Every structure is written in structure tokens, then in C-alpha cells.
Amino acid sequence: MHPDSVPVLVVAPRLDVGGTERHLLRVLPRLRQSGIDAQIFVIHPGGHLEDDMRAAGVPVLSPPAMSKAWLRLALAGLMLMWIMLTQRKRLVHFFLPEAYLAGGLAGFMAGCRRMIMSRRSLNRYQRAHPIATRIEYFLHRRMALLVANSQAVATDLRQENAPTERIRLIYNGIDSEPFTRPLDRTALRAELGIGPNTLVFCIVANLLPYKGHSDLLDALANWSGRDGDWALLCVGRDDGAKADLARRCKAAQMDGKVHFLGQRSDVPALMGISDMGLLCSREEGFSNSILEGMAAGLPMIVSDAGGNGEAIAHGRTGLIYPAGDVAALGAALDYLAGQPDLRRSLGAAARQWVQTNLSIEACVQRYTELYHSLRVPA
């Protein structure tokens, strides 16, 4: 790394497979190539993406593995405080609430003024955590900058009395190349027991209640085409909702059509064998999976939660329905299911739009400019 590069320490809770983690895996190696001395500190070591991050050339720091979470969190805070006390020129950038709370408090006690927070979801999580919410409000005014990944998230920050002049917007970016590679659709479908002419839906989202899988299953159970030849690929880690979703499938006699695939490293291929992409969240910041589906050339049906509507142009690159409205979701499924030409047209427009407007290169450039704006002169 060049001696004049900007030193940045990104802090995240862990490097498991999730939207923020995949975003960091795309961005941090490219930042290092652009002259940013990016490193990442994870509070909870051992995540699935740690080896990938190291293989991409990004140093990964963490406290020692400990059985007691509170002890690991306390040690992480002390380590971050030491880094901020001894490396005054290093910018510290927090992703996700746990990292913000632990690292932000450590930075406040260390007297650090070169801190950045990235908010990547709506603030509904604060309702169940009033004390943590007060701490976040306190920390907002101690940040040099606060970064939102959608206009909806930026609005939340302004409503929390974060200093408006410090709020920046950086949309997620997507590397389209993995989603445009040629593949053998018939062979890949056969591996999953899916026929070449089956209508395939794909949703990429960890199995959490707010991701709206239950809304989707209810819509499919009442869909006019439910007895036809279709399949649903559910890609994502089970965070506690799978058992209930599986029961719903069985009760609706759809268990043979719904495939819970868990965490997968072949998301581009799974999207490539699909005909439609879905995201049914009740709340969202700005979803990577929408961009991935668009890059794969899929027509997307998405809820209007959070920043989803900032990615999809209704009727031009996909369809948007009111979050939680099962009947509207079912109507959108009906509308696209019987129109293969329209699906191809919407998908092609979606791919073109995301390649033009939300490339990973543009995203990295915005981070680079952000870091340079806070750089300490040599």
C-alpha cells in the first residue's frame, strides 16, 4: 500500500453471509486497489466470509474467540479504543448497529473525531431497544459523517436529529459480471429436480420474519396458477423462521414446489435459472438482492419497503406492491406469470439500468471520495 494512502478501519459485527457482509466483500478489495488502506475489524470472529476477505487481500482483525459474548464485546471495545488512540490518522467506519454502539462508544472515550457510521436499514429495530436507541442518538453528533444507502434511510437519520450537513448517500453497487456468465439452465435445473419448462421464482433473503417469506407463501397459496408447473427457490440462512415456513408450505400442499436452499455461494447461477426475482420485505434499507436480480436480467417483484422503490421503476424494470399486501403480491405474480415476453423485456431493462447507474465501480468511487474528504494532510 502506498505511504500516502488513506488508512481506514471498517468495523462490522461479523462476516457471515448477509447483504452488508457481501457488500463489504465486494467493496473493500477494490478500495485497496484504489489506494485506500482498508482493513476490517470483526467483533465476532469465525464468519463464513472471513477467508474470502483475506483471500481478496483485506486484513481481518478480531478479538480472540470466547464463549461469553459479553466478554468478547468488551474486549473488542478495548481493542478498538487502543487502535483509535494509537492510530490517530486512521478513519473508523462502522457498519450495522452492534458495531456502531460498541465502536462508537470506544471512539468517544478515545476522543476520536474521525468516525463514520453507515446505516443500512430502516430504524424500526430501535423500537425494541430504547436504551440502545438513546446511545445511537448520542453518537450521531459525534460522527464526522453518517452514510445512508437509500433516501429512505437518510430520512430516518434526519428524523433522529442527526446533523443534516453530515449525512451522505451511497447506494449499494453491483458487479454484474458474475450474473451475466453463460450457463446450462437445463442441467442446473435438473440438479435441483426442476424441469426445463418450469416457471421458477427466486427470493434471496435470510429467513427472518421481516423479510416477508410468509407473505409470499400466502400469495402463492392463493395464486390462480398454484396448481401449475412452478417452483420457488428460497436462498438464505435460516435465522429462525424456516420451521414455520415449512409448516405453511406443507399445510398449503406446496412443500414439493418450495425449495429451501440455505446459504449458497452460487447465487448468480440460481438467479440465472430463474424466471422472476422476488423481495417481499416488510422493512428494508436498500437490498443487494434486488440489484443482483436486476443484474441477472430478472424482472423483479418487490415490496415498497424502504429504498426498494429507489431501485425499481414500476412497470419498466419490475413491479412494486405495497409491503404486506398479500393480494397485491398475488396480482403481481398473476400479471407476470403468463407474459414471458414482458418478463424478458423488464429483465433486459433492469440489467441495463443497474449496469448504468449502480455499478460497483461507481460505488467504490463514492467511498473513495468520502474517505479522501476526511483525510488528514500529510
C-alpha positions, -999 to +999 in steps of 0.1 A: +000+000+000+013+035-009+025+055+020+001+084+010-029+061+010-059+068+033-060+044+063-095+031+070-107+006+096-141-008+088-159-023+119-186-049+115-202-074+139-192-105+118-185-117+083-213-142+079-233-143+046-257-113+045-263-083+025-239-060+043-212-086+045-214-093+008-213-056+001-181-053+021-166-082+004-172-065-030-161-031-019-131-034+004-107-053-020-115-027-047-109+001-022-074-012-015-067-013-053-078+023-055-053+035-028-074+031+004-056+012+031-088-007+041-088-032+069-118-048+087-123-055+124-150-081+132-164-083+167-174-120+164-147-140+145-152-171+125-178-159+099-182-177+066-168-149+046-136-142+066-114-165+044-128-149+013-120-114+026-084-124+035-080-142+001-090-109-015-061-092+002-080-074+030-066-078+066-092-091+091-087-082+127-108-096+156-107-103+194-099-139+204-128-163+202-145-165+235-176-184+247-191-155+265-204-129+241-203-100+266-166-106+273-158-107+236-178-075+231-159-058+260-125-069+246-135-057+211-143-023+226-110-021+243-091-032+212-109-006+191-102+021+217-065+012+216-064+014+178-081+048+178-057+061+205-026+049+187-036+054+150-050+089+150-049+092+112-070+061+106-106+066+097-130+043+115-162+033+097-190+014+115-214-009+097-246-022+115-259-013+149-238-036+171-206-023+156-218+013+159-227+010+195-195-008+206-171+010+184-188+044+186-186+044+224-150+032+223-142+061+199-160+086+221-139+075+251-108+076+230-116+111+218-117+100+182-132+126+158-126+106+126-156+082+128-182+074+102-214+054+106-232+036+078-269+029+083-282+002+060-318-004+072-348+015+084-348+023+121-377+001+131-352-021+151-349+007+176-384+002+189-374-029+208-341-013+221-349+021+237-316+024+256-295+015+226-315+040+206-306+068+230-270+058+227-273+059+189-288+094+190-259+105+213-233+090+189-249+106+158-235+140+167-200+126+174-197+112+139-178+131+112-202+117+086-233+094+086-238+074+054-272+061+042-277+036+015-311+049+004-331+081+006-355+063+029-326+056+054-314+092+051-349+104+060-348+082+092-314+097+102-327+133+097-358+124+119-333+112+146-318+147+146-286+136+130-268+167+117-282+171+082-250+185+068-231+153+078-254+129+060-242+113+028-259+089+004-240+060-012-261+034-029-250-002-030-231-012-061-232-045-080-206-063-100-227-075-130-201-099-145-209-130-123-246-126-132-240-124-170-219-156-174-234-182-198-248-213-180-266-245-188-300-238-174-314-272-182-286-290-164-286-267-134-323-270-130-321-308-133-297-308-103-324-293-082-351-316-096-367-288-117-379-292-152-367-271-182-401-255-187-410-249-150-417-213-140-391-206-114-393-178-088-363-169-067-360-150-034-326-143-019-331-132+017-322-147+051-351-164+067-362-136+091-398-126+098-395-091+084-382-104+050-418-114+042-415-150+031-448-157+049-465-131+027-451-148-004-462-182+007-497-169+014-498-152-020-487-184-038-512-205-018-540-183-032-524-177-067-545-188-097-515-207-110-507-226-079-516-260-094-494-254-124-457-262-131-437-238-109-410-238-082-398-213-057-361-211-047-356-197-012-319-188-008-306-176+025-296-185+060-322-198+084-324-172+112-353-190+130-382-187+105-377-219+084-397-243+106-428-221+105-424-215+067-420-252+061-452-259+081-470-233+059-458-250+028-470-284+040-504-271+051-509-255+016-496-286-001-468-267-017-439-284+000-429-301-032-426-268-051-408-247-025-371-253-021-353-240+010-317-240-002-300-223+027-268-203+023-254-206-012-222-194-029-238-199-064-265-171-062-257-159-097-263-193-112-295-198-091-308-164-104-297-174-139-320-204-139-349-184-126-377-165-144-386-140-118-370-124-088-388-115-056-382-095-024-412-093-001-397-074+029-418-056+054-388-033+061-356-027+041-328-003+036-316-009+001-314-045-009-284-061-026-306-090-037-327-066-058-296-054-076-284-090-081-317-100-096-316-070-119-280-078-129-291-113-137-318-099-161-347-109-139-380-089-137-383-081-100-414-081-080-406-061-048-424-045-019-423-008-015-404-011+019-376+013+025-354+020-005-368-008-028-387+017-049-355+037-055-341+007-074-371-005-093-391+017-118-426+002-116-437-011-150-403-005-166-378-027-147-401-046-125-432-043-103-437-027-069-465-036-045-474-023-010-454-041+017-475-066+035-503-066+009-506-103+000-534-097-025-513-071-044-484-095-044-506-123-058-519-099-085-483-091-095-474-128-097-505-133-119-496-104-142-461-116-150-465-153-148-484-155-181-463-130-200-429-144-209-422-116-234-429-089-208-407-107-183-378-107-208-384-070-216-385-059-180-354-081-171-334-066-200-343-031-190-334-039-153-300-052-163-292-022-184-303+002-157-283-014-129-252-016-151-255+021-160-265+035-126-254+012-098-221-004-108-197-015-081-171+008-097-193+039-091-200+028-055-162+023-048-155+058-063-180+074-039-164+057-009-130+068-021-142+104-024-158+102+010-126+089+027-104+115+009-127+143+022-117+133+058-081+126+051-056+141+075-030+161+054+005+145+054 
